Amino acid sequence: MPLQFKRSWSDADLESYRDSVARFVEAEMAPHDEEARKRGNVGRELWRRAGELGFLCSDIPEEYGGGGGDFRHETVFNEEMARRGLTGMAASVHSIVAHYFLNHGTQEQKQRYLPRMARGETIGAIAMTEPGTGSDLQGVRTRADRVGDHYVINGSKTFISNGLLAGFVLVVCKTDTSKGASGVSILIVDTGNTEGFRVGRVLDKIGLKAQDTSELFFDNVKVPAANLLGGVEGKGFFQLMSDLPYERLVIGTMAVACMEGAYEATLEYVRDRKAFGQTVADFQNTRFKLADAATQITVGRAFVDRCVEQIVAGTLDTATASMCKLWCSETQGRVIDELLQLHGGYGFMTEYLIARMYTDARVQRIYGGANDIMREVISRAM
Ligand SMILES: Cc1cc2nc3c(=O)[nH]c(=O)nc-3n(C[C@H](O)[C@H](O)[C@H](O)COP(=O)(O)OP(=O)(O)OC[C@H]3O[C@@H](n4cnc5c(N)ncnc54)[C@H](O)[C@@H]3O)c2cc1C
């Protein structure tokens, strides 16, 4: 019997939802991946289509235009992309941004942004990282000065996912430079026709080729005071911290789904490829490597599924979410590397799924909080 990586949290409704998602991903996303990778973004039309089909903001309440589901629905969409190595559409970042509105936004902000995000009419980005600071978020230098009923933003951000296509950006700024964490606020900057806002380079990366990770510049960008997330200054750092488990678990779920997809593709490859008068799958070494991979994936699946159940129940804590991000992304790196090896030279060719997964996997240990920061968070809970 072939190995099947069953999800403990799934049910008949979710599997039928998965079928619809998989059909969309196969028919409308995968065929355009190569051109998206060359262009450096998936294009706004794909976002609109995903919104139209109800795959965006699926865990946002219906009263704000979302799907009214929960984290499992989001996971289904992320998994179906991850297992096919489709990493251009950062729907997970879009969802994370939606949750900033849901959990911290004013009623007016939720109503203004969430329905359009769910429809895919506007794409969200979150800009924390700057050229001079990443892990040390309290050190951000982008500042927002209150002038009458506006804020004036100056600074620059880098490595921002969805940076080119975003219709608005949540910008992490200092509203009080004399303070550390309590001087940080989040401001909403609409990107269309906003004077002083500029997208810099779409960055040339070793992986995630179809993802528009960009530099952003803010030169005296004026935004209404009503664009302060939650309406109270100095809450930004705490808003960021409270939503981190969601982001870290997303990374864990995508790591496991990517390994599953890589495992299936490798199995197919080694059963077909011949060497020394037999298939590569017949070598004991191949079978042992695949057995190791299957074991790692099964362990990862059990852990990630427990975390999914916990987040749905509202009980996932920061340390466990950090363990999940840490273990799953480290394991993904090792497992994909071994599976690539079984492809021989073809594993080094970008036309093969495993090669794209290999380069894409590397960043999983860096973004969403670098893995050493995960270790720091876990050790603080000891
Ligand atoms: C493809 C991609 C997409 C991204 N998307 C976004 C996005 O949408 N929005 C956004 O704001 N950012 C985004 N980032 C930025 C990402 O979150 C940061 O790169 C990450 O947090 C690390 O920050 P840094 O690059 O400044 O590294 P640094 O903070 O300079 O870290 C360098 C090294 O020092 C280590 N280190 C730092 N502090 C400690 C410590 N206290 N203890 C031990 N080791 C430490 C780190 O682990 C790392 O190994 C993205 C990055 C990439 C590559």
PDBQT file of the ligand as one rigid body, heavy atoms in Angstrom, charges set to zero:
ROOT
HETATM    1  C1  LIG A 401      12.163  35.927   0.532  1.00  0.00    +0.000 C 
HETATM    2  C2  LIG A 401      11.987  36.765   1.750  1.00  0.00    +0.000 A 
HETATM    3  C3  LIG A 401      10.730  37.278   2.049  1.00  0.00    +0.000 A 
HETATM    4  C4  LIG A 401      10.557  38.112   3.150  1.00  0.00    +0.000 A 
HETATM    5  N1  LIG A 401       9.339  38.688   3.377  1.00  0.00    +0.000 NA
HETATM    6  C5  LIG A 401       9.236  39.652   4.327  1.00  0.00    +0.000 A 
HETATM    7  C6  LIG A 401       8.046  40.425   4.474  1.00  0.00    +0.000 A 
HETATM    8  O1  LIG A 401       7.050  40.221   3.770  1.00  0.00    +0.000 OA
HETATM    9  N2  LIG A 401       8.017  41.406   5.403  1.00  0.00    +0.000 N 
HETATM   10  C7  LIG A 401       9.081  41.670   6.196  1.00  0.00    +0.000 A 
HETATM   11  O2  LIG A 401       8.993  42.583   7.003  1.00  0.00    +0.000 OA
HETATM   12  N3  LIG A 401      10.228  40.949   6.105  1.00  0.00    +0.000 NA
HETATM   13  C8  LIG A 401      10.328  39.964   5.194  1.00  0.00    +0.000 A 
HETATM   14  N4  LIG A 401      11.482  39.245   5.062  1.00  0.00    +0.000 N 
HETATM   15  C9  LIG A 401      12.600  39.535   5.957  1.00  0.00    +0.000 C 
HETATM   16  C10 LIG A 401      12.889  38.427   6.964  1.00  0.00    +0.000 C 
HETATM   17  O3  LIG A 401      11.853  38.348   7.898  1.00  0.00    +0.000 OA
HETATM   18  C11 LIG A 401      14.257  38.747   7.572  1.00  0.00    +0.000 C 
HETATM   19  O4  LIG A 401      15.219  38.517   6.558  1.00  0.00    +0.000 OA
HETATM   20  C12 LIG A 401      14.537  37.914   8.800  1.00  0.00    +0.000 C 
HETATM   21  O5  LIG A 401      13.708  38.284   9.857  1.00  0.00    +0.000 OA
HETATM   22  C13 LIG A 401      16.005  38.058   9.252  1.00  0.00    +0.000 C 
HETATM   23  O6  LIG A 401      16.361  39.395   9.357  1.00  0.00    +0.000 OA
HETATM   24  P1  LIG A 401      17.708  39.913   8.649  1.00  0.00    +0.000 P 
HETATM   25  O7  LIG A 401      17.674  39.454   7.240  1.00  0.00    +0.000 OA
HETATM   26  O8  LIG A 401      17.854  41.364   8.891  1.00  0.00    +0.000 OA
HETATM   27  O9  LIG A 401      18.859  39.136   9.384  1.00  0.00    +0.000 OA
HETATM   28  P2  LIG A 401      19.596  39.575  10.746  1.00  0.00    +0.000 P 
HETATM   29  O10 LIG A 401      18.600  39.950  11.757  1.00  0.00    +0.000 OA
HETATM   30  O11 LIG A 401      20.651  40.561  10.403  1.00  0.00    +0.000 OA
HETATM   31  O12 LIG A 401      20.265  38.200  11.162  1.00  0.00    +0.000 OA
HETATM   32  C14 LIG A 401      21.505  37.732  10.620  1.00  0.00    +0.000 C 
HETATM   33  C15 LIG A 401      21.905  36.458  11.359  1.00  0.00    +0.000 C 
HETATM   34  O13 LIG A 401      22.052  36.747  12.753  1.00  0.00    +0.000 OA
HETATM   35  C16 LIG A 401      21.259  35.863  13.514  1.00  0.00    +0.000 C 
HETATM   36  N5  LIG A 401      20.724  36.546  14.688  1.00  0.00    +0.000 N 
HETATM   37  C17 LIG A 401      20.102  37.754  14.745  1.00  0.00    +0.000 A 
HETATM   38  N6  LIG A 401      19.727  38.016  16.002  1.00  0.00    +0.000 NA
HETATM   39  C18 LIG A 401      20.106  36.961  16.745  1.00  0.00    +0.000 A 
HETATM   40  C19 LIG A 401      20.004  36.611  18.138  1.00  0.00    +0.000 A 
HETATM   41  N7  LIG A 401      19.387  37.427  19.018  1.00  0.00    +0.000 N 
HETATM   42  N8  LIG A 401      20.530  35.442  18.562  1.00  0.00    +0.000 NA
HETATM   43  C20 LIG A 401      21.151  34.603  17.687  1.00  0.00    +0.000 A 
HETATM   44  N9  LIG A 401      21.261  34.866  16.368  1.00  0.00    +0.000 NA
HETATM   45  C21 LIG A 401      20.756  36.014  15.902  1.00  0.00    +0.000 A 
HETATM   46  C22 LIG A 401      20.117  35.450  12.586  1.00  0.00    +0.000 C 
HETATM   47  O14 LIG A 401      19.575  34.206  12.976  1.00  0.00    +0.000 OA
HETATM   48  C23 LIG A 401      20.837  35.355  11.257  1.00  0.00    +0.000 C 
HETATM   49  O15 LIG A 401      21.464  34.099  11.172  1.00  0.00    +0.000 OA
HETATM   50  C24 LIG A 401      11.662  38.376   3.994  1.00  0.00    +0.000 A 
HETATM   51  C25 LIG A 401      12.907  37.816   3.719  1.00  0.00    +0.000 A 
HETATM   52  C26 LIG A 401      13.084  37.045   2.606  1.00  0.00    +0.000 A 
HETATM   53  C27 LIG A 401      14.448  36.521   2.312  1.00  0.00    +0.000 C 
ENDROOT
TORSDOF 0
